[in-house]
Amino acid sequence: MESVWLATIGKVVVAIGVSEQILTTDKGLKLQGQQIAVTGDWIQTFGTALEAIGGTEVLSEEQVQIPTYFVP
């Protein structure tokens, strides 16, 4: 569940950075907005990766619990 929150926080940070880029004409603030957006992208990517890892672990556990039968 924490991974979903990380991904969501990343999306919000990206939105803040992009908004800063759009709403300013100052080149320094545009660069700062871009840095914030990229940081948000990394946070979002990390959260999504954790979510995928967790899903893989759950799938592996479920496959072990379900016996497989071969019917010829």
CORFEN-V800431 format. One record per run of one state. SS is the DSSP state (H for helix, E for strand, C for the rest). FROM is the first residue (numbers start at 1). LEN is the number of residues. If there is no record, write none. Layout:
ss=SS from=FROM len=LEN
ss=SS from=FROM len=LEN
This chain:
ss=C from=1 len=1
ss=H from=2 len=22
ss=C from=24 len=3
ss=H from=27 len=39
ss=C from=66 len=7
